[in-house]
Amino acid sequence: MGYTNIEVRPMAPNIGAEIFGADLGQAMGNQTFQEIHDALMEHQVIFFRDQKIDLDQHKTFGRRFGPLAIHPASPGPDGHPEIVVVHADAETNRDAGRIWQSTHWHTDVSCVETPPLGSVLHLKTVPPVGGDTLFASMSKAYDALSDRMKTYLDGLTATHDGERVWRGRYSDQGIDDTGKVYPKAVHPVVRTHPVTGKKGLFVNAVFTTHINEIPRDESDDILAFLYKHCTKPLFQVRFQWEQNSVAIWDNRCVQHLALWDYFPATRTGYRVTIEGDRPV
């Protein structure tokens, strides 16, 4: 794919590229944005360095991809409900639920009827070492399955539930979720990307509870196999953050894992999430 306004440097054979020549905080022409969008479709996760953007600029750029979603559980900063705060430091409880989710391979908010298209994460403070994020391509993971396994998975659906992830997760921030009903949804185990047309696996260890059309013990074993398969190094790229780095990933075909190996250092930033569509 040709690019004229930006430079795209692939970071791994199957996923990930670093983008140069774009300032995400400034007004952006349609051609430049289209090339960024095309790079995201081609590489599934893209990275930028030295992006000094404030919350309003962050939201403005995110809206180029579509309407911004408000997280079902995570409270945003005052006046910015679309923003998810990403933060861990020396005071963060190692057993905190909000850390548990982020440090397991997952697809963001897959428990809603229309899971996010993707996310734009901007880190403002990074630890001196550690705190990398890993991303894995679910289309490459699907392609690597045997034809027999692809046939087996065809037509199966899985339940995704936010209850076990978010119940009490933000109690340390004074959030009382007593009586709150968290979303639950059923999605195909294999989804087709609405832009590229590629098939990809759409189950993850954080939100997926079971496959619906088979016995529970069989479901447990199939999911265990898929979770292990999805995170093979062959399908991954690893990003080492710097201050004011930005990552944009396509949530429809990517899982990610944030390493919490930097305690007690501080890692903080902000994320916007773009509304998506119903998986098919």
C-alpha positions, 0 to 999 in steps of 0.5 A: 500500500502506498503512502504519500503524507506519512511514513509507515515502518512495519515493526513485526511481520504480522502486526504493528507499524510505527507512523512518522510525519503526523501531528495528532494534535493539529488539524489534519487533512483528509488525505493524511487521516485516510493514510493513517486509517489505511495503515491501521487496517493494514497493520492492525495496531499503529504507533506514534512518538512525541505527541503532545496532545491535551484531552480535547485534542485527544478526543478530536482526533479519536472522533475522526474514526467515529463517535466516541464511546463512554466506558460502562464502568470506568469514570472519566475526568471531570468534563471528559466522560469519553476519557478512560484514565490509565494509571498505576503507581506505588499505591496501586493494590496488586490485587486491584480488579482494574489491574487484573483486567489490563494485565491479561490478554483481552479485547476491550469491552467485548461484553457489549452488543456493539464492541468498540472499533478501536482505541487511542491510548496516549501515555504521559508518564512512563516508568524508566523501564518496563510497562510495555504493551503486547498486541496480537493479531486475531486474523493471523491467529485464525489463519493459522488454525487447521481447516478442521478447527475452522470448520468446527468453530464455524457458526459457534457463538460465545457469551461475553459478560462484564459482571465478573470483570467490573463488579467492585472494580472501582470501589477504591475510587469511591464508586458504589456499583450496588444494583448496577447491571453490567452488559452481557452479549453473545457474539460469533466465535469467529467474526468477519472484519467489516472493512478488510473482510478478514476472519478473526477469532473473537473470544478472550480470557477476560470477558468470554465465559463460555461457548453456547452450542457445546457442553460446558466442559468442552467449551472450557477446553476449546477456549483454553486452546484458543486462548493459548493459540491466540497469544503465540509470539508469531502473531505479536508485536511488543511496544516499548512506550516513551513519554507522549507515545500513542498507540491505536489498535483495531479492537475488532481484530486485536487482543492486547496485554499491558505488562505490570512489571514496573511496580512501584514506578508510575505509568499514567495516560488517557484513552479514548474508545471509538464506537463499533458495530455488531460482530458478524 
